[in-house]
Amino acid sequence: MTLATAEVAPDTHALRGSLPLWVGIVSYAVLIFSGDRLLNDPDTQWQITVGQWILDHHAVPHTDVYSFTMHGAPWISTQWLAQVLYAQIYAWFGWAGPVVLAAAASAVTFALLARYLVRNLSERAALVFVAAALALTAPHLLARPHVLALPIMVAWIGELIAAADRRGTPPFRLLPLMALWANVHGGFVFGLMMIAPIALDAVIQADASNRMALAVRWGVFAALALAASCCTPYGWESLLASRNILALGSALPLITEWRAVDFTTLRPFEICLLGGVGLALYRGIRLPPLRIVILLGLIHMALSQGRAAEILALLSPLVLARPLARQISGIEAVASSSLRPVRGVMLTGLAVVLVAGTLMFAAMHRFTPNAANSPVAAVAELKKLNVERVFNDYDFGGYLIASGVAPFIDGRTELYGEKFFVDYDRASGLSEPDNLFRLLEEYHLQATLLRTQSAASKLLDHVDGWQKVYSDEIATIHVRKAGASHTAEPSAHFP
C-alpha cells in the first residue's frame, strides 16, 4: 500500500478533483440497491412513530406516552428533528422514503470525508481511507437518526482539524452546524468534547508568542458552541440527557451495538486495525503528541463499544491526513488548487440520473422492514384478544409502538433504566428463570409476545396457567388463563 500527497502539477485526468462526487454517487447506489438492509433495525419503526406524533401535536415529547410500564415517566427525544424527517418522508413515499434519506445522508458522509482528505492526500490514498471507512461503518448504516448526524459529525470535526492544522480557530459560521447536530442526534455531546483536545493540539503546535491569544479564541469558540448546542426545544436538558445513557451501567453490554469488539472471528475492524498498525511500523509514521492522544482515544472507544467503530473509521483519517502528508513523501500538500471543478451541466446530469434511477428501482422493488422484527400476523391476533399488558420481545417493541400496542419494553433503553433492563434480560433469556415469573406477576401481565424459538417462550409451553394461542415462525403468543394446562411435557434425558 502506498500513500502519497497531492501533486502540485496540473492533472489532466478527466475525473481529477471529482473524487468526492464519485464516492458519494457510488456509496448512494450501493446503499439503495441494498436498501432493505437499511431497515433491519427494529428501532426505525418507533422512531417514525415518534416523529409522526411530533408532527401531529406540534410539540416534542417530555414524558413517555407509548409503554405501559413507564407511561408518564420523564423522557425527551434528543433526536426529534431526525424523527420528524423520517416520519415526513415515510408519509410521502412509504418505506422507500427512509431508505433514500438514510442512503443519501451516508453518501454525503463519505463524500465529505473524501473532500477533506484530498486537501492533503492523493486521491489514491484518500480512496483507501474512504474504502476502509465504508467497510467499518456498513453494519451500522441503518435508517436511524444517527445516520443523519454522520455528515454533520464529519463536517464539524473536519473543520476543527483543519483549523488546528493551520494553527488557527474554527470559523464562527460553523456554530449553526452544532445547533443542527443537537437537534438531530444526542451524539452532539461528543462533538463538544472533541473541541478541547483539538484546541490543545492547535495551541501546542502554534508559535509560543501566539499561544495565549489562540487559546482564548478557542475558548470563546467552545463557549459559543456550548450555547449553540442548547438551541433545541429542550434547551440545556439535551446536554443532560447523555447522563441517562452513561447511567445504564451493566445494561449497556447487553445491547449488541454497545458491546466490546469480539475478535474471535476475523472481521473488517480487525483487518483495518492490523493494517494500520502494520503501515505505521513499516513507514515509521510519527504523529504530534495530541494527535496520538486523540487517535488512541478513538481506538479505545471503538474497542469498548462496537457502535463507536464508525466514529474511528470516519474521524481517524481526518486526524492523520496532514501528518501523513508531511511525512510519507516529504511534500507539503497543496489545498485543492489542482482540483478541476465539476461542470454544472455534468452535475445536473448526474443528479437527474440518480433521481431517475432511484424512482425506477423503488417502482420495481418494494422496501420492507426486516420481517424477523415485525411480527405482523402475531400482533394482528394479539389485538383480537383485547389484552393491554403484554410481555414482549425487546426487538418487537418498535413494531408494537408503530402498531398502537403499548409494549412492556422497547429500544428506548435510557427510559427504562439499568435495573429494569437487566431484570428483563435475565427473565427473557432465562439466566434467572425466577425473574420471568416475578415480572409476570409484578406487572400483572396478561399475555406474552416472544420469539418462537426463545427460551422464555419454550418454558411457558410447560407452565400451567399459560395457554399458547398463536404461533408462527417469528412469534408466539401465550395468554394467562386460569386452569390452563401446559401444552408440552418437559423432556428428560438420562445417561
Stockholm file with secondary structure:
# STOCKHOLM 1.0

chainA/1-495         MTLATAEVAPDTHALRGSLPLWVGIVSYAVLIFSGDRLLNDPDTQWQITVGQWILDHHAVPHTDVYSFTMHGAPWISTQWLAQVLYAQIYAWFGWAGPVVLAAAASAVTFALLARYLVRNLSERAALVFVAAALALTAPHLLARPHVLALPIMVAWIGELIAAADRRGTPPFRLLPLMALWANVHGGFVFGLMMIAPIALDAVIQADASNRMALAVRWGVFAALALAASCCTPYGWESLLASRNILALGSALPLITEWRAVDFTTLRPFEICLLGGVGLALYRGIRLPPLRIVILLGLIHMALSQGRAAEILALLSPLVLARPLARQISGIEAVASSSLRPVRGVMLTGLAVVLVAGTLMFAAMHRFTPNAANSPVAAVAELKKLNVERVFNDYDFGGYLIASGVAPFIDGRTELYGEKFFVDYDRASGLSEPDNLFRLLEEYHLQATLLRTQSAASKLLDHVDGWQKVYSDEIATIHVRKAGASHTAEPSAHFP
#=GR chainA/1-495 SS CCCCBCCSSCCCCTTTTCHHHHHHHHHHHHHHHTGGGGGCCTHHHHHHHHHHHHHHHTSCCSBCCSCSSSTTCBCCCTTHHHHHHHHHHHHHHTTHHHHHHHHHHHHHHHHHHHHHHTTTBCHHHHHHHHHHHHHHHGGGCCSSHHHHHHHHHHHHHHHHHHHHHTTSCCCGGGHHHHHHHHHHCTTHHHHHHTHHHHHHHHHHHSCGGGHHHHHHHHHHHHHHHHHHHTCSTTTTHHHHTHHHHHTTGGGGGGSGGGSCCCCSSCCHHHHHHHHHHHHHHHHTCCCCHHHHHHHHHHHHHHHHCGGGHHHHHHHHHHHHHHHHHHHSSSCCCCCSTTCCCCCHHHHHHHHHHHHHHHHHHHHHSCCCCCGGGCCHHHHHHHHHTTCCCEEECGGGHHHHHHTTCCCSCCSCHHHHHHHHHHHHHHHHTTSSHHHHHHHHHHTTCCEEEEETTSHHHHHHTTCTTEEEEEECSSEEEEEECTTCCCSSCCCCCCC
#=GC SS_cons         CCCCBCCSSCCCCTTTTCHHHHHHHHHHHHHHHTGGGGGCCTHHHHHHHHHHHHHHHTSCCSBCCSCSSSTTCBCCCTTHHHHHHHHHHHHHHTTHHHHHHHHHHHHHHHHHHHHHHTTTBCHHHHHHHHHHHHHHHGGGCCSSHHHHHHHHHHHHHHHHHHHHHTTSCCCGGGHHHHHHHHHHCTTHHHHHHTHHHHHHHHHHHSCGGGHHHHHHHHHHHHHHHHHHHTCSTTTTHHHHTHHHHHTTGGGGGGSGGGSCCCCSSCCHHHHHHHHHHHHHHHHTCCCCHHHHHHHHHHHHHHHHCGGGHHHHHHHHHHHHHHHHHHHSSSCCCCCSTTCCCCCHHHHHHHHHHHHHHHHHHHHHSCCCCCGGGCCHHHHHHHHHTTCCCEEECGGGHHHHHHTTCCCSCCSCHHHHHHHHHHHHHHHHTTSSHHHHHHHHHHTTCCEEEEETTSHHHHHHTTCTTEEEEEECSSEEEEEECTTCCCSSCCCCCCC
//
